[in-house]
Amino acid sequence: MREYRNFVKDVVKDSNESSLYLEAALEEYEHDGNLSAFLKAIRTVVDAQGGMTILAEKTELNRQHLYRSLSETGNPTIRTLNAVLLALGLKLSIQKAS
């Protein structure tokens, strides 16, 4: 039986699916405040789309910095988060809270 994370990685190789996946992960974060889970979702998409080395090249950020920022205990700056999302073909946006 395939491991769940490997299944998710296969799905989020598609940019539309990765967008929906991270949107859901962000909504969960907004609900429960579990930053670690949100960062793990980002790392899953990064792994599916080539890994940290490729992300570092695309963002022009240090690979070790990215590992630390996206780790379970990470706390990425908005600049880092924006660079990561742009490299994944996504972007930050602001919406009125309902």
C-alpha positions as CSV (number, residue, x, y, z in Angstrom):
1,M,0.0,0.0,0.0
2,R,1.3,3.5,-0.9
3,E,2.1,5.9,1.8
4,Y,-0.4,8.8,2.0
5,R,2.3,11.5,1.8
6,N,3.6,9.9,-1.5
7,F,0.1,9.9,-2.8
8,V,-0.3,13.6,-2.0
9,K,3.1,14.4,-3.5
10,D,1.9,12.8,-6.8
11,V,-1.3,14.8,-6.8
12,V,0.3,18.2,-6.0
13,K,2.8,17.9,-8.9
14,D,-0.1,19.6,-10.7
15,S,-0.1,23.3,-10.1
16,N,-3.9,23.5,-9.8
17,E,-3.9,20.8,-7.2
18,S,-1.0,22.3,-5.3
19,S,-2.9,25.6,-5.1
20,L,-6.0,23.9,-3.8
21,Y,-4.0,21.8,-1.3
22,L,-2.1,24.8,0.1
23,E,-5.4,26.8,0.2
24,A,-6.9,24.1,2.3
25,A,-3.8,23.9,4.5
26,L,-4.0,27.6,5.1
27,E,-7.6,27.4,6.0
28,E,-6.8,24.7,8.6
29,Y,-4.0,26.9,10.0
30,E,-6.5,29.8,10.3
31,H,-8.8,27.5,12.2
32,D,-6.3,25.7,14.5
33,G,-3.1,27.8,14.5
34,N,-1.0,24.8,13.7
35,L,1.9,26.5,11.7
36,S,3.9,23.3,11.7
37,A,1.2,21.5,9.7
38,F,1.0,24.4,7.2
39,L,4.7,24.4,6.7
40,K,4.7,20.6,6.2
41,A,2.1,21.1,3.5
42,I,4.4,23.6,1.8
43,R,7.3,21.2,2.1
44,T,5.2,18.5,0.5
45,V,4.5,20.7,-2.5
46,V,8.2,21.7,-2.7
47,D,9.3,18.0,-2.6
48,A,6.7,17.2,-5.3
49,Q,7.9,20.0,-7.6
50,G,11.6,19.3,-7.5
51,G,12.9,19.7,-3.9
52,M,14.7,22.3,-1.9
53,T,17.7,22.6,-4.2
54,I,15.5,23.6,-7.1
55,L,13.5,25.9,-4.8
56,A,16.7,27.5,-3.6
57,E,17.7,28.2,-7.2
58,K,14.3,29.6,-8.2
59,T,14.1,31.8,-5.1
60,E,17.8,32.7,-5.0
61,L,17.7,32.0,-1.2
62,N,20.1,29.8,0.7
63,R,19.0,26.2,0.8
64,Q,19.8,25.9,4.5
65,H,17.7,29.0,5.2
66,L,14.8,27.4,3.3
67,Y,15.1,24.2,5.3
68,R,15.1,26.2,8.6
69,S,12.2,28.4,7.5
70,L,10.0,25.6,6.4
71,S,10.9,23.2,9.2
72,E,8.4,22.1,11.8
73,T,9.7,24.8,14.1
74,G,10.2,27.3,11.3
75,N,8.7,30.8,11.2
76,P,9.3,32.1,7.7
77,T,9.3,35.8,7.1
78,I,6.7,37.1,4.7
79,R,9.5,37.8,2.2
80,T,10.6,34.1,2.3
81,L,7.0,32.8,2.2
82,N,6.3,35.0,-0.8
83,A,9.4,33.9,-2.6
84,V,8.6,30.2,-2.0
85,L,5.0,30.6,-3.2
86,L,6.1,32.5,-6.3
87,A,8.6,29.8,-7.1
88,L,5.8,27.3,-6.8
89,G,3.7,29.4,-9.2
90,L,1.4,30.7,-6.5
91,K,1.0,34.1,-4.7
92,L,-0.2,35.6,-1.5
93,S,-3.4,37.5,-1.5
94,I,-5.6,39.4,1.0
95,Q,-9.3,38.8,1.4
96,K,-11.9,40.4,3.6
97,A,-12.6,38.1,6.6
98,S,-16.1,36.8,6.7
